[in-house]
Amino acid sequence: MHVLVAGAGWLGASLARALVARGDRVTAVRRDPARAALLAGLGAKPLALDLSDPASADRLPRDVQAVVACQAAEGEGVEAYRRAYLDANRILLEGARRLGVRTFVYTGSTGVFGQRDGSDVYEASAPAPVGAASEVLAEAEALVLGQDAVPASVLRLSGLYGPERCWPVLRVQSGRLCLGPGDDAWMNFCHREDAVAAVSAVLDRGQPGRVYHASDAHPARRREVVEWVAARLGVPAPRRGPEAATPPGPSRRVHAEKTREELGLSLRFPSYREGVEAELALAPPPPVRA
């Protein structure tokens, strides 16, 4: 296939590399021309586009057969989210409609689930956004799935981590991920390598109008993650007192068994433990000074 990877950043560049390796032709999009040019080193054709600009729809390659929309917001504000997930998807869908694209995959987020009660959420679970950013993510899903001009599906991603972004380790080291109030909350993870495999599988075997999940097989409570990572690093588990308590965040267990069964996927990293071990083997943390 000729695949357009829209938003070839940390995840998209890895996806582009994998698609090229299996024999697909890839056009990879970045907003910044200098960063776009670097994608040529992956074997992809770089394309510098601002995906929130309506004129971008006319600049998509005429022979593209599939689109993966994996652009990320440039900032945390609601307007940045709207540009990345609503404006860009709307423009990409319009371009895909004009070109007769046969597959459109939007890599969304399990952030559409704001449950705080530790409940189970599945591919068929209705979004329950909490907060403005989460509401934009839910709107983006509705945009992609609510049109019938382009065969489209959604792949929700859980807590992505991997090379250069092993946030479970970084946050424990910095104390941002710690023991204390709310540490019984459930966390969900997906290693970048398993996310790339899931996107590729949805491209090949996904069904239009469907929602899929890319999440590992073992959600874990925050206290377990903190204690395990700290022990692995050989440092005390960071702790926050009640006086520093923050508002509770999401606590839900994301399930992806149905996705893996339907798409014939197996996990390289079934839990955060295998994934973090692999990252630490590649880039061990500096020794702790006495």
N, C-alpha and C positions, 0 to 999 in steps of 0.2 A: 504494500500500500504506500501511497504518498500521504504521510501524516503531518499535519500542522500541530506543533506543540506550542500552544499559546501561553506564554509565561514560562520561559525556560530558565528558571532560577535554580534554586537548590534541588528541588524535586524534579522540575521539568528538564533540566540538563541531564540528570541521571536517567530519566525516561528516554530522552533523545538518544543518549549513548546506547541504551539497551535496544531500542528499536533499530538503530543503524546496525548494531551487531547481529541482529537476526535477519537483516536483509531488506528492511523497509527504507524508503526514501523519506527523509525528514526535513521539513522546514521549521526552524526554531525561532521563536519571536521573543525579543527583549525590547523594552522601551528605549534604553540607552544604547546608541550606536556602537560605542566602544565595547560594552559588555556583549552586545549581539555579535560583534565580530569574533569574539573569543569562541563562540559556539562552532565555528568552522573546524576547530581542533577536534571536535567530537565526530566529525564526518557529516554534520548537518549543514544545511544551507541557512545562513543567518538572515534574519529579516528584522530590521529596526522599525517598530511600530508602537504608537501610543494606542493601546486597545480601547481606551475610553473616547477616542476621537472617531466620530461617525464616518469620516473619510477612510478609515482603516479597512472597512468592509470591501472597498474597491481595490485594495492592494493585496488581497489574499491571492495566492497562486491559483491559476485557473484550473489546474488539474488535480488539486488536492482532493483526496477521497475520504479522509477522516480528520476530525479535529479533537484535540484534547485541550480543554480549557482548564489550565492549572495555574492561572495567574494569581498573584498574592497582593494583598493590600500594601500600599506604601505608607504605613503609619497605622495608628490604632484608632483614629477617629472614625465616626460614623460616615462622614463624607468620603474618606479614603476607602472604606468598605463598599460604599455604594458605587464608586468609580470602578473598583476592581471586580466586584461580583454581580452587580446589576448592569451598569453601563457597558462594561466590556463583554459580558455574556450576551446582552441584547445585540450588540454590534456583530459579534462572532456568529450568532445564530442567523442574523440577516445575511451575512456573507456566505454562510454555509447553505442557506436556502437558495441563494442565487446560483451557487456552484453545483447544486445537486449532491452535496456531501451525503455519503451513505451512513456515516456513524459520527455522533457527537457525544463526547464523554466529558462531563463536568466533574472535576474533583472537588467536591464540597467538603463539609466538615461535620463531625459529630457534635460540634458546638451548637447545632440546632436543638440539641437536647439539654434543657436546663434543669432537669430533675435533680433534687437535692436529697432524696429519700433512699438512695441506694438501689433503686428499682432497675429492672432489666429492660433494655431497649433493643429492639430488633429492626431489621430492614423495613418491616411494615409498620413500625411504630410511628405515630404522628409526631411531627416536630412539636417541641414545647419550648420555644425560645424564651429566654429571660434576659432582658437588656437589649439596648438598641442594636449593638453589633450582631448579636444572635438573631435578632429579627430580620436583619438584612440578609443573613445567610439563609434563613427560611424563605425569604422572598426570592432569592436567587434560585433555590430549588424549584419553587413554584413557577418561576419564569421558564426554566429549562423544560420542566415536565408538562407545563400547561399549554405548550404549543404543539402543533402536529405537522408543521411544515418540514421539520428536520427530525430524523430518527435519533432520539437523544436519551441518554440515561445519566444517572447520578451515582458517583462513588464517594461515599462519606469516609473521610480519613480520621482516624484517632491519633492523638498525641504523637506526631511524627518525630523521630529522632534518628541519628545515624552519624556518619562521618562528618566531623567538624561541628556537629550540632547535637552532641550527646547531652541534652539538657538535664536528664535525671542526675548525672554526675555534676554538671556545672552548678545546678541549683542547690544541691546538697553542699558542695564546696563553699558556696557563697552564703549559705544559711537561708536562702529564699524558700527552699523545700525543707521543712523541719517538723519536728514533733511539737505537739501542743494542741490547743483547741482545734477541733475539726479534723484531727489526723486519722479519724476512722473513715474519711471520705474515700470513695472508690476512684481509682485512676485507670486510664485506658491508654494503651500504647500501640504503635505500629512502626516497625523499623522501615527505613526508606527502601531497602531492598525488597521487602514484602509488599510495600505500597506500589513500587514499580511493576512487580509481577501482577498485582491485582489490576492496575490500569491496563496492562497489556492484555490480560484475560478478558476484561470488559470490551476492549477494542475488538477482540477476535470473536468472542462468544456471548457477549452481553445482549440483552433484549431491549428494544426501545421502550421507553416508559417505565423502566424498572429502576429501583434504588438498590444499591449494593453497599456493603460495608468492608472497609479494610481496617481491621483491628486484630490484635493478636488474641490468643486463646485463653489468656489468664489475666483478667483485670485484677488489680491489687489495691489494697488499702494504702493510703499515704504513709502510715506509720511503718508498714512492712517495707515499702520502697526506701524510705529514709534510713531505716536501721540496716537494711541489706547493703545499700550503696555505701553507707558510712563504714560498715564492717569491711567491705571489700576495699575501701580506700585506706583502712587502718586509722580512722579518725573518729572522735566522739560524734555521736549523732547530734546535729544541731537541734536546739529546742527554743521555742518561743513561749513566753509566759502569758497568762490570761490578760495582762494589761496591754499586750501587743496584738490581741486577737483581731482578725480581719473578718469582714462579712463572709458567711459561708459561700463557697463556690459549688459548682455542680458535683453531684455524687450519684453516678449511675454506672451500671455494668453494660458495656456495649458488646453485643453479640454479632458474630459474623459467620457462624457455622453454615447458615443457609447459602451465603455467598460462596464460601469455599467449596461446598458440595456441588452447587449448581455449575460453577465455573471450573471445577476440577483443580482447585488450588491446594497446595500444601505450604505450610509456613516454614521458612528458613529459621525464623526466630519465634518460637511459640510463646515466649514471654519476654518481659523486659530483661530478665536475668541473662538469658542467652545473648540478647542483643547488646547489653551493656558490657558483658564479658568480651564479646568480639571487638567492641570499640576500644576497650581498655587494652586489649592485646595489641591493637594497632597503634594506639597513642596513650601509653601509660601516663598517669598523672605524675607531677614532680614529687620527689620524696618529701615527707613531712619532716620539718626541722624540729629537733628537740627543744 
